[in-house]
Amino acid sequence: MFFIINLRGLNMKKYIVTLTKDERETLSALTSKGKHKSQKILNALILLGCDEGEYQIK
């Protein structure tokens, strides 16, 4: 994973999430199986939604 932090003001942080193809496949598999805790699935969905990499599904 690749993160860039941009500070706007004092408290605002911006993270740019760039996932590789393997990371994207792992998170997609985690969300589709449904055998994990709901918070872990929610975090995976958030990361997939924030992804700005070349493998993002548009």
mmCIF file of the N, C-alpha and C atoms, coordinates in Angstrom:
data_MODEL
# 
_entry.id   MODEL 
# 
loop_
_atom_site.group_PDB 
_atom_site.id 
_atom_site.type_symbol 
_atom_site.label_atom_id 
_atom_site.label_alt_id 
_atom_site.label_comp_id 
_atom_site.label_asym_id 
_atom_site.label_entity_id 
_atom_site.label_seq_id 
_atom_site.pdbx_PDB_ins_code 
_atom_site.Cartn_x 
_atom_site.Cartn_y 
_atom_site.Cartn_z 
_atom_site.occupancy 
_atom_site.B_iso_or_equiv 
_atom_site.pdbx_formal_charge 
_atom_site.auth_seq_id 
_atom_site.auth_comp_id 
_atom_site.auth_asym_id 
_atom_site.auth_atom_id 
_atom_site.pdbx_PDB_model_num 
ATOM 1   N N  . MET A 1 1  ? 0.838   -1.176  0.000   1.00 0.00 ? 1  MET A N  1 
ATOM 2   C CA . MET A 1 1  ? 0.000   0.000   0.000   1.00 0.00 ? 1  MET A CA 1 
ATOM 3   C C  . MET A 1 1  ? 0.882   1.238   0.000   1.00 0.00 ? 1  MET A C  1 
ATOM 4   N N  . PHE A 1 2  ? 0.388   2.278   -0.593  1.00 0.00 ? 2  PHE A N  1 
ATOM 5   C CA . PHE A 1 2  ? 1.148   3.513   -0.725  1.00 0.00 ? 2  PHE A CA 1 
ATOM 6   C C  . PHE A 1 2  ? 0.282   4.643   -0.213  1.00 0.00 ? 2  PHE A C  1 
ATOM 7   N N  . PHE A 1 3  ? 0.780   5.394   0.764   1.00 0.00 ? 3  PHE A N  1 
ATOM 8   C CA . PHE A 1 3  ? 0.013   6.475   1.356   1.00 0.00 ? 3  PHE A CA 1 
ATOM 9   C C  . PHE A 1 3  ? 0.751   7.798   1.203   1.00 0.00 ? 3  PHE A C  1 
ATOM 10  N N  . ILE A 1 4  ? 0.013   8.842   0.851   1.00 0.00 ? 4  ILE A N  1 
ATOM 11  C CA . ILE A 1 4  ? 0.546   10.201  0.840   1.00 0.00 ? 4  ILE A CA 1 
ATOM 12  C C  . ILE A 1 4  ? -0.298  11.011  1.809   1.00 0.00 ? 4  ILE A C  1 
ATOM 13  N N  . ILE A 1 5  ? 0.359   11.739  2.696   1.00 0.00 ? 5  ILE A N  1 
ATOM 14  C CA . ILE A 1 5  ? -0.356  12.535  3.685   1.00 0.00 ? 5  ILE A CA 1 
ATOM 15  C C  . ILE A 1 5  ? -0.229  14.003  3.311   1.00 0.00 ? 5  ILE A C  1 
ATOM 16  N N  . ASN A 1 6  ? -1.362  14.685  3.229   1.00 0.00 ? 6  ASN A N  1 
ATOM 17  C CA . ASN A 1 6  ? -1.388  16.106  2.919   1.00 0.00 ? 6  ASN A CA 1 
ATOM 18  C C  . ASN A 1 6  ? -2.096  16.809  4.069   1.00 0.00 ? 6  ASN A C  1 
ATOM 19  N N  . LEU A 1 7  ? -1.430  17.748  4.712   1.00 0.00 ? 7  LEU A N  1 
ATOM 20  C CA . LEU A 1 7  ? -2.031  18.465  5.832   1.00 0.00 ? 7  LEU A CA 1 
ATOM 21  C C  . LEU A 1 7  ? -2.680  19.743  5.332   1.00 0.00 ? 7  LEU A C  1 
ATOM 22  N N  . ARG A 1 8  ? -3.975  19.891  5.582   1.00 0.00 ? 8  ARG A N  1 
ATOM 23  C CA . ARG A 1 8  ? -4.707  21.128  5.290   1.00 0.00 ? 8  ARG A CA 1 
ATOM 24  C C  . ARG A 1 8  ? -5.184  21.662  6.620   1.00 0.00 ? 8  ARG A C  1 
ATOM 25  N N  . GLY A 1 9  ? -4.743  22.827  6.969   1.00 0.00 ? 9  GLY A N  1 
ATOM 26  C CA . GLY A 1 9  ? -5.077  23.349  8.286   1.00 0.00 ? 9  GLY A CA 1 
ATOM 27  C C  . GLY A 1 9  ? -4.268  22.588  9.322   1.00 0.00 ? 9  GLY A C  1 
ATOM 28  N N  . LEU A 1 10 ? -4.809  22.453  10.509  1.00 0.00 ? 10 LEU A N  1 
ATOM 29  C CA . LEU A 1 10 ? -4.085  21.755  11.560  1.00 0.00 ? 10 LEU A CA 1 
ATOM 30  C C  . LEU A 1 10 ? -4.542  20.318  11.748  1.00 0.00 ? 10 LEU A C  1 
ATOM 31  N N  . ASN A 1 11 ? -5.830  20.051  11.542  1.00 0.00 ? 11 ASN A N  1 
ATOM 32  C CA . ASN A 1 11 ? -6.373  18.742  11.866  1.00 0.00 ? 11 ASN A CA 1 
ATOM 33  C C  . ASN A 1 11 ? -6.756  17.901  10.657  1.00 0.00 ? 11 ASN A C  1 
ATOM 34  N N  . MET A 1 12 ? -6.699  18.452  9.462   1.00 0.00 ? 12 MET A N  1 
ATOM 35  C CA . MET A 1 12 ? -7.189  17.745  8.287   1.00 0.00 ? 12 MET A CA 1 
ATOM 36  C C  . MET A 1 12 ? -6.060  16.958  7.623   1.00 0.00 ? 12 MET A C  1 
ATOM 37  N N  . LYS A 1 13 ? -6.225  15.646  7.504   1.00 0.00 ? 13 LYS A N  1 
ATOM 38  C CA . LYS A 1 13 ? -5.251  14.808  6.822   1.00 0.00 ? 13 LYS A CA 1 
ATOM 39  C C  . LYS A 1 13 ? -5.934  14.152  5.634   1.00 0.00 ? 13 LYS A C  1 
ATOM 40  N N  . LYS A 1 14 ? -5.226  14.051  4.534   1.00 0.00 ? 14 LYS A N  1 
ATOM 41  C CA . LYS A 1 14 ? -5.765  13.400  3.345   1.00 0.00 ? 14 LYS A CA 1 
ATOM 42  C C  . LYS A 1 14 ? -4.854  12.234  2.993   1.00 0.00 ? 14 LYS A C  1 
ATOM 43  N N  . TYR A 1 15 ? -5.443  11.073  2.839   1.00 0.00 ? 15 TYR A N  1 
ATOM 44  C CA . TYR A 1 15 ? -4.697  9.874   2.503   1.00 0.00 ? 15 TYR A CA 1 
ATOM 45  C C  . TYR A 1 15 ? -5.072  9.450   1.090   1.00 0.00 ? 15 TYR A C  1 
ATOM 46  N N  . ILE A 1 16 ? -4.095  9.234   0.251   1.00 0.00 ? 16 ILE A N  1 
ATOM 47  C CA . ILE A 1 16 ? -4.343  8.707   -1.084  1.00 0.00 ? 16 ILE A CA 1 
ATOM 48  C C  . ILE A 1 16 ? -3.983  7.229   -1.040  1.00 0.00 ? 16 ILE A C  1 
ATOM 49  N N  . VAL A 1 17 ? -4.963  6.373   -1.273  1.00 0.00 ? 17 VAL A N  1 
ATOM 50  C CA . VAL A 1 17 ? -4.774  4.931   -1.176  1.00 0.00 ? 17 VAL A CA 1 
ATOM 51  C C  . VAL A 1 17 ? -4.556  4.378   -2.578  1.00 0.00 ? 17 VAL A C  1 
ATOM 52  N N  . THR A 1 18 ? -3.443  3.692   -2.763  1.00 0.00 ? 18 THR A N  1 
ATOM 53  C CA . THR A 1 18 ? -3.142  3.055   -4.037  1.00 0.00 ? 18 THR A CA 1 
ATOM 54  C C  . THR A 1 18 ? -2.893  1.576   -3.769  1.00 0.00 ? 18 THR A C  1 
ATOM 55  N N  . LEU A 1 19 ? -3.805  0.730   -4.215  1.00 0.00 ? 19 LEU A N  1 
ATOM 56  C CA . LEU A 1 19 ? -3.698  -0.706  -3.980  1.00 0.00 ? 19 LEU A CA 1 
ATOM 57  C C  . LEU A 1 19 ? -3.112  -1.403  -5.202  1.00 0.00 ? 19 LEU A C  1 
ATOM 58  N N  . THR A 1 20 ? -2.325  -2.447  -4.942  1.00 0.00 ? 20 THR A N  1 
ATOM 59  C CA . THR A 1 20 ? -1.833  -3.277  -6.034  1.00 0.00 ? 20 THR A CA 1 
ATOM 60  C C  . THR A 1 20 ? -2.938  -4.250  -6.433  1.00 0.00 ? 20 THR A C  1 
ATOM 61  N N  . LYS A 1 21 ? -2.708  -4.951  -7.527  1.00 0.00 ? 21 LYS A N  1 
ATOM 62  C CA . LYS A 1 21 ? -3.705  -5.914  -7.998  1.00 0.00 ? 21 LYS A CA 1 
ATOM 63  C C  . LYS A 1 21 ? -3.923  -7.015  -6.961  1.00 0.00 ? 21 LYS A C  1 
ATOM 64  N N  . ASP A 1 22 ? -2.842  -7.498  -6.351  1.00 0.00 ? 22 ASP A N  1 
ATOM 65  C CA . ASP A 1 22 ? -2.957  -8.555  -5.342  1.00 0.00 ? 22 ASP A CA 1 
ATOM 66  C C  . ASP A 1 22 ? -3.697  -8.079  -4.097  1.00 0.00 ? 22 ASP A C  1 
ATOM 67  N N  . GLU A 1 23 ? -3.407  -6.866  -3.648  1.00 0.00 ? 23 GLU A N  1 
ATOM 68  C CA . GLU A 1 23 ? -4.102  -6.317  -2.480  1.00 0.00 ? 23 GLU A CA 1 
ATOM 69  C C  . GLU A 1 23 ? -5.586  -6.155  -2.770  1.00 0.00 ? 23 GLU A C  1 
ATOM 70  N N  . ARG A 1 24 ? -5.911  -5.692  -3.972  1.00 0.00 ? 24 ARG A N  1 
ATOM 71  C CA . ARG A 1 24 ? -7.309  -5.513  -4.363  1.00 0.00 ? 24 ARG A CA 1 
ATOM 72  C C  . ARG A 1 24 ? -8.043  -6.849  -4.394  1.00 0.00 ? 24 ARG A C  1 
ATOM 73  N N  . GLU A 1 25 ? -7.400  -7.886  -4.938  1.00 0.00 ? 25 GLU A N  1 
ATOM 74  C CA . GLU A 1 25 ? -8.011  -9.218  -4.991  1.00 0.00 ? 25 GLU A CA 1 
ATOM 75  C C  . GLU A 1 25 ? -8.216  -9.786  -3.590  1.00 0.00 ? 25 GLU A C  1 
ATOM 76  N N  . THR A 1 26 ? -7.254  -9.571  -2.702  1.00 0.00 ? 26 THR A N  1 
ATOM 77  C CA . THR A 1 26 ? -7.372  -10.059 -1.327  1.00 0.00 ? 26 THR A CA 1 
ATOM 78  C C  . THR A 1 26 ? -8.541  -9.390  -0.606  1.00 0.00 ? 26 THR A C  1 
ATOM 79  N N  . LEU A 1 27 ? -8.663  -8.072  -0.749  1.00 0.00 ? 27 LEU A N  1 
ATOM 80  C CA . LEU A 1 27 ? -9.765  -7.355  -0.099  1.00 0.00 ? 27 LEU A CA 1 
ATOM 81  C C  . LEU A 1 27 ? -11.114 -7.738  -0.703  1.00 0.00 ? 27 LEU A C  1 
ATOM 82  N N  . SER A 1 28 ? -11.152 -7.950  -2.007  1.00 0.00 ? 28 SER A N  1 
ATOM 83  C CA . SER A 1 28 ? -12.403 -8.356  -2.654  1.00 0.00 ? 28 SER A CA 1 
ATOM 84  C C  . SER A 1 28 ? -12.834 -9.738  -2.178  1.00 0.00 ? 28 SER A C  1 
ATOM 85  N N  . ALA A 1 29 ? -11.877 -10.648 -2.048  1.00 0.00 ? 29 ALA A N  1 
ATOM 86  C CA . ALA A 1 29 ? -12.189 -11.990 -1.557  1.00 0.00 ? 29 ALA A CA 1 
ATOM 87  C C  . ALA A 1 29 ? -12.676 -11.935 -0.113  1.00 0.00 ? 29 ALA A C  1 
ATOM 88  N N  . LEU A 1 30 ? -12.066 -11.082 0.692   1.00 0.00 ? 30 LEU A N  1 
ATOM 89  C CA . LEU A 1 30 ? -12.456 -10.941 2.092   1.00 0.00 ? 30 LEU A CA 1 
ATOM 90  C C  . LEU A 1 30 ? -13.907 -10.467 2.208   1.00 0.00 ? 30 LEU A C  1 
ATOM 91  N N  . THR A 1 31 ? -14.313 -9.536  1.334   1.00 0.00 ? 31 THR A N  1 
ATOM 92  C CA . THR A 1 31 ? -15.673 -8.995  1.423   1.00 0.00 ? 31 THR A CA 1 
ATOM 93  C C  . THR A 1 31 ? -16.711 -9.943  0.842   1.00 0.00 ? 31 THR A C  1 
ATOM 94  N N  . SER A 1 32 ? -16.319 -10.785 -0.089  1.00 0.00 ? 32 SER A N  1 
ATOM 95  C CA . SER A 1 32 ? -17.314 -11.642 -0.738  1.00 0.00 ? 32 SER A CA 1 
ATOM 96  C C  . SER A 1 32 ? -17.607 -12.921 0.037   1.00 0.00 ? 32 SER A C  1 
ATOM 97  N N  . LYS A 1 33 ? -16.673 -13.387 0.864   1.00 0.00 ? 33 LYS A N  1 
ATOM 98  C CA . LYS A 1 33 ? -16.873 -14.644 1.581   1.00 0.00 ? 33 LYS A CA 1 
ATOM 99  C C  . LYS A 1 33 ? -17.809 -14.502 2.768   1.00 0.00 ? 33 LYS A C  1 
ATOM 100 N N  . GLY A 1 34 ? -17.738 -13.385 3.483   1.00 0.00 ? 34 GLY A N  1 
ATOM 101 C CA . GLY A 1 34 ? -18.640 -13.154 4.600   1.00 0.00 ? 34 GLY A CA 1 
ATOM 102 C C  . GLY A 1 34 ? -18.332 -13.954 5.845   1.00 0.00 ? 34 GLY A C  1 
ATOM 103 N N  . LYS A 1 35 ? -17.112 -14.476 5.978   1.00 0.00 ? 35 LYS A N  1 
ATOM 104 C CA . LYS A 1 35 ? -16.755 -15.264 7.157   1.00 0.00 ? 35 LYS A CA 1 
ATOM 105 C C  . LYS A 1 35 ? -15.895 -14.474 8.141   1.00 0.00 ? 35 LYS A C  1 
ATOM 106 N N  . HIS A 1 36 ? -15.842 -13.169 7.965   1.00 0.00 ? 36 HIS A N  1 
ATOM 107 C CA . HIS A 1 36 ? -15.015 -12.322 8.816   1.00 0.00 ? 36 HIS A CA 1 
ATOM 108 C C  . HIS A 1 36 ? -15.905 -11.396 9.641   1.00 0.00 ? 36 HIS A C  1 
ATOM 109 N N  . LYS A 1 37 ? -15.298 -10.745 10.623  1.00 0.00 ? 37 LYS A N  1 
ATOM 110 C CA . LYS A 1 37 ? -16.039 -9.794  11.450  1.00 0.00 ? 37 LYS A CA 1 
ATOM 111 C C  . LYS A 1 37 ? -16.504 -8.624  10.599  1.00 0.00 ? 37 LYS A C  1 
ATOM 112 N N  . SER A 1 38 ? -17.643 -8.064  10.972  1.00 0.00 ? 38 SER A N  1 
ATOM 113 C CA . SER A 1 38 ? -18.245 -6.997  10.170  1.00 0.00 ? 38 SER A CA 1 
ATOM 114 C C  . SER A 1 38 ? -17.348 -5.765  10.070  1.00 0.00 ? 38 SER A C  1 
ATOM 115 N N  . GLN A 1 39 ? -16.599 -5.440  11.118  1.00 0.00 ? 39 GLN A N  1 
ATOM 116 C CA . GLN A 1 39 ? -15.718 -4.270  11.072  1.00 0.00 ? 39 GLN A CA 1 
ATOM 117 C C  . GLN A 1 39 ? -14.585 -4.481  10.073  1.00 0.00 ? 39 GLN A C  1 
ATOM 118 N N  . LYS A 1 40 ? -14.071 -5.704  9.991   1.00 0.00 ? 40 LYS A N  1 
ATOM 119 C CA . LYS A 1 40 ? -13.004 -6.004  9.038   1.00 0.00 ? 40 LYS A CA 1 
ATOM 120 C C  . LYS A 1 40 ? -13.525 -5.896  7.603   1.00 0.00 ? 40 LYS A C  1 
ATOM 121 N N  . ILE A 1 41 ? -14.740 -6.368  7.363   1.00 0.00 ? 41 ILE A N  1 
ATOM 122 C CA . ILE A 1 41 ? -15.344 -6.270  6.034   1.00 0.00 ? 41 ILE A CA 1 
ATOM 123 C C  . ILE A 1 41 ? -15.598 -4.811  5.680   1.00 0.00 ? 41 ILE A C  1 
ATOM 124 N N  . LEU A 1 42 ? -16.087 -4.033  6.629   1.00 0.00 ? 42 LEU A N  1 
ATOM 125 C CA . LEU A 1 42 ? -16.340 -2.613  6.396   1.00 0.00 ? 42 LEU A CA 1 
ATOM 126 C C  . LEU A 1 42 ? -15.043 -1.867  6.063   1.00 0.00 ? 42 LEU A C  1 
ATOM 127 N N  . ASN A 1 43 ? -13.972 -2.167  6.795   1.00 0.00 ? 43 ASN A N  1 
ATOM 128 C CA . ASN A 1 43 ? -12.680 -1.537  6.510   1.00 0.00 ? 43 ASN A CA 1 
ATOM 129 C C  . ASN A 1 43 ? -12.181 -1.902  5.118   1.00 0.00 ? 43 ASN A C  1 
ATOM 130 N N  . ALA A 1 44 ? -12.376 -3.153  4.712   1.00 0.00 ? 44 ALA A N  1 
ATOM 131 C CA . ALA A 1 44 ? -11.963 -3.579  3.376   1.00 0.00 ? 44 ALA A CA 1 
ATOM 132 C C  . ALA A 1 44 ? -12.760 -2.847  2.306   1.00 0.00 ? 44 ALA A C  1 
ATOM 133 N N  . LEU A 1 45 ? -14.064 -2.681  2.525   1.00 0.00 ? 45 LEU A N  1 
ATOM 134 C CA . LEU A 1 45 ? -14.901 -1.958  1.561   1.00 0.00 ? 45 LEU A CA 1 
ATOM 135 C C  . LEU A 1 45 ? -14.492 -0.490  1.456   1.00 0.00 ? 45 LEU A C  1 
ATOM 136 N N  . ILE A 1 46 ? -14.125 0.110   2.576   1.00 0.00 ? 46 ILE A N  1 
ATOM 137 C CA . ILE A 1 46 ? -13.676 1.507   2.569   1.00 0.00 ? 46 ILE A CA 1 
ATOM 138 C C  . ILE A 1 46 ? -12.384 1.636   1.776   1.00 0.00 ? 46 ILE A C  1 
ATOM 139 N N  . LEU A 1 47 ? -11.438 0.724   2.002   1.00 0.00 ? 47 LEU A N  1 
ATOM 140 C CA . LEU A 1 47 ? -10.179 0.768   1.250   1.00 0.00 ? 47 LEU A CA 1 
ATOM 141 C C  . LEU A 1 47 ? -10.411 0.564   -0.243  1.00 0.00 ? 47 LEU A C  1 
ATOM 142 N N  . LEU A 1 48 ? -11.299 -0.363  -0.597  1.00 0.00 ? 48 LEU A N  1 
ATOM 143 C CA . LEU A 1 48 ? -11.600 -0.587  -2.014  1.00 0.00 ? 48 LEU A CA 1 
ATOM 144 C C  . LEU A 1 48 ? -12.248 0.642   -2.639  1.00 0.00 ? 48 LEU A C  1 
ATOM 145 N N  . GLY A 1 49 ? -13.087 1.333   -1.883  1.00 0.00 ? 49 GLY A N  1 
ATOM 146 C CA . GLY A 1 49 ? -13.745 2.532   -2.395  1.00 0.00 ? 49 GLY A CA 1 
ATOM 147 C C  . GLY A 1 49 ? -12.812 3.716   -2.540  1.00 0.00 ? 49 GLY A C  1 
ATOM 148 N N  . CYS A 1 50 ? -11.781 3.778   -1.710  1.00 0.00 ? 50 CYS A N  1 
ATOM 149 C CA . CYS A 1 50 ? -10.831 4.900   -1.743  1.00 0.00 ? 50 CYS A CA 1 
ATOM 150 C C  . CYS A 1 50 ? -9.684  4.685   -2.718  1.00 0.00 ? 50 CYS A C  1 
ATOM 151 N N  . ASP A 1 51 ? -9.566  3.496   -3.255  1.00 0.00 ? 51 ASP A N  1 
ATOM 152 C CA . ASP A 1 51 ? -8.429  3.157   -4.107  1.00 0.00 ? 51 ASP A CA 1 
ATOM 153 C C  . ASP A 1 51 ? -8.357  4.057   -5.332  1.00 0.00 ? 51 ASP A C  1 
ATOM 154 N N  . GLU A 1 52 ? -7.176  4.587   -5.592  1.00 0.00 ? 52 GLU A N  1 
ATOM 155 C CA . GLU A 1 52 ? -6.951  5.421   -6.770  1.00 0.00 ? 52 GLU A CA 1 
ATOM 156 C C  . GLU A 1 52 ? -5.886  4.811   -7.669  1.00 0.00 ? 52 GLU A C  1 
ATOM 157 N N  . GLY A 1 53 ? -5.642  3.522   -7.524  1.00 0.00 ? 53 GLY A N  1 
ATOM 158 C CA . GLY A 1 53 ? -4.621  2.846   -8.324  1.00 0.00 ? 53 GLY A CA 1 
ATOM 159 C C  . GLY A 1 53 ? -5.121  2.503   -9.713  1.00 0.00 ? 53 GLY A C  1 
ATOM 160 N N  . GLU A 1 54 ? -4.233  1.903   -10.503 1.00 0.00 ? 54 GLU A N  1 
ATOM 161 C CA . GLU A 1 54 ? -4.578  1.590   -11.884 1.00 0.00 ? 54 GLU A CA 1 
ATOM 162 C C  . GLU A 1 54 ? -5.555  0.427   -11.997 1.00 0.00 ? 54 GLU A C  1 
ATOM 163 N N  . TYR A 1 55 ? -5.714  -0.363  -10.939 1.00 0.00 ? 55 TYR A N  1 
ATOM 164 C CA . TYR A 1 55 ? -6.605  -1.520  -10.984 1.00 0.00 ? 55 TYR A CA 1 
ATOM 165 C C  . TYR A 1 55 ? -7.993  -1.221  -10.434 1.00 0.00 ? 55 TYR A C  1 
ATOM 166 N N  . GLN A 1 56 ? -8.303  0.024   -10.188 1.00 0.00 ? 56 GLN A N  1 
ATOM 167 C CA . GLN A 1 56 ? -9.606  0.399   -9.651  1.00 0.00 ? 56 GLN A CA 1 
ATOM 168 C C  . GLN A 1 56 ? -10.695 0.121   -10.679 1.00 0.00 ? 56 GLN A C  1 
ATOM 169 N N  . ILE A 1 57 ? -11.795 -0.443  -10.212 1.00 0.00 ? 57 ILE A N  1 
ATOM 170 C CA . ILE A 1 57 ? -12.950 -0.690  -11.076 1.00 0.00 ? 57 ILE A CA 1 
ATOM 171 C C  . ILE A 1 57 ? -13.800 0.560   -11.076 1.00 0.00 ? 57 ILE A C  1 
ATOM 172 N N  . LYS A 1 58 ? -14.015 1.136   -12.264 1.00 0.00 ? 58 LYS A N  1 
ATOM 173 C CA . LYS A 1 58 ? -14.761 2.390   -12.354 1.00 0.00 ? 58 LYS A CA 1 
ATOM 174 C C  . LYS A 1 58 ? -16.160 2.158   -12.850 1.00 0.00 ? 58 LYS A C  1 
# 
